[in-house]
């Protein structure tokens, strides 16, 4: 690599809005994220299906999937 034209690639602390802090390497000086693997529903297993105005029931009824 040419000297003096690339940004510094160094360890940086990443802070999540849930309070989790972890370290990674990046060219950014600091990072703040809204969601991380510690609070994301897919990784935590707390994923919930939100039924808005009975859409699931309407779908099941329309395609005769409800028993």
Steps between C-alpha positions, in 0.01 A plus 500: 500500500613854435590693812291798606192452279304239698297564816622343823352156570489462876304351790178687577232457766149457364219609733144376460190678627430193720824566690711227341858600415736297280825558316564468128747630244384783276608828347233689698612662825185400690174324419154506656238255376130460578493121501766230545518122531434526875161668455388400148192273516642252247808430715329514841210270409239749619359557154126563510253492217291814506149456366367830373121512467459121466707464184616150589146378561380659175784330311423161653128541433554610140724206417311246716796435727304544821372175648 
